[in-house]
Amino acid sequence: MSWPEEAFSRTQFHLARVMLAQDRPEDIETANELCENALAALHRLLPMDVPVELDGVTDEAILFDHLMPISPGGPRFTGQGLLERFMREK
């Protein structure tokens, strides 16, 4: 897999949500499998890096967003532009 596991599982999670929202019977099983795989990765990875600010947060979308790396040079989907703007304003 060329994507980081965090990004791949986050994408699976969001794709599953879109598929379920479309409510097409032929996609339900695939969407549920994607969601199960994504949540398994979330529950495995999150305990390695959970700050106190996320205590009590149960929204999986927020938790997946937290797992995304924001280090300089990271993938474009991580909010690197926002980090650079924040650092300029300091």
Secondary structure, 3 states (H helix, E strand, C coil): CCCCHHHHHHHHHHHHHHHHHHCCHHHHHHHHHHHHHHHHHHHHHHHHCCCHHHCCCCCHHHHHHHHCCCCCCCCHHHCHHHHHHHHHHC
